[in-house]
Amino acid sequence: PSQYGTTYSSQTSFGYDPSFDDEPPLLEELGIDFGDIWTKTKLVLKPSVSEIDERLVEESDLAGPIVFVFMLGGMLMLHGKLHFGYVYGFGLSSCVAMYVLLNLMSTSDAGCDFSAVVSFLGYCLLPVIFLAAAALVVDMASTAGHVLAAATVLACTGTSTRLFEAKLHMRHQRFLIAYPLALIYSCFVL
């Protein structure tokens, strides 16, 4: 017993807490699931998949998009361009704009939450990262560079449009969703 009248068990006096063994792993507590990240990454890499798993559009994680934004900034840094502020600033402003626009267009009461918008836009940045890597060896001012840039914008726009239309059940408005997304990814490609 201590001088204040409380007693301590010998198990907790040395920092050992028996309930600590029952705690889930840290990544699970933070909501980071590498299986989901890899599944969503494969979905972006294979834009020809016709059916999107409903679970993928309902769960939004931010770990994958954060990694992709850092990768894009790192690729730009390899070109000698320190544009982290532009990437983050434009990324955040485009997420806010798409969040407002999608919730104004949505006919359902649920709408689209901000984390889903950030997640979808971030995952669909993956082709832009590949373009930035290709720009290390390909002159982007050439015809091949222009074709690669246009294909990247189309890939990003197509995949993100499919994700948003699956989330909001707005198949009939897919071109209205695709237009601002094409503008966003065009700015990232520039």
GIRA-V75884 format. One record per backbone hydrogen bond with DSSP energy under -1.0 kcal/mol. NH is the residue of the N-H (numbers start at 1). CO is the residue of the C=O. If there is no record, write none. Layout:
NH&CO ; NH&CO
This chain:
2&6 ; 5&2 ; 13&9 ; 15&12 ; 20&17 ; 23&20 ; 29&25 ; 30&26 ; 32&27 ; 37&33 ; 38&34 ; 39&35 ; 40&36 ; 41&37 ; 42&38 ; 43&39 ; 44&40 ; 45&41 ; 46&42 ; 49&46 ; 58&54 ; 59&55 ; 66&62 ; 67&63 ; 68&64 ; 69&65 ; 70&66 ; 71&67 ; 72&68 ; 73&69 ; 74&70 ; 75&71 ; 76&72 ; 77&73 ; 78&74 ; 80&77 ; 81&76 ; 83&81 ; 87&83 ; 88&84 ; 89&85 ; 90&86 ; 91&87 ; 92&88 ; 93&89 ; 94&90 ; 95&91 ; 96&92 ; 97&93 ; 98&94 ; 99&95 ; 100&96 ; 101&97 ; 102&98 ; 103&99 ; 104&100 ; 105&101 ; 106&102 ; 117&113 ; 118&114 ; 119&115 ; 120&116 ; 121&117 ; 122&118 ; 123&119 ; 124&120 ; 125&122 ; 126&123 ; 129&125 ; 130&126 ; 131&127 ; 132&128 ; 133&129 ; 134&130 ; 135&131 ; 136&133 ; 137&134 ; 138&134 ; 142&139 ; 146&142 ; 147&143 ; 148&144 ; 149&145 ; 150&146 ; 151&147 ; 152&148 ; 153&149 ; 154&150 ; 155&151 ; 156&152 ; 157&153 ; 158&154 ; 159&155 ; 160&156 ; 161&157 ; 162&158 ; 163&159 ; 164&160 ; 165&161 ; 166&162 ; 167&163 ; 168&164 ; 169&165 ; 170&165 ; 173&170 ; 174&171 ; 177&173 ; 178&174 ; 179&175 ; 181&177 ; 182&178 ; 183&179 ; 184&180 ; 185&181 ; 186&182 ; 187&183 ; 188&184 ; 189&185 ; 190&186
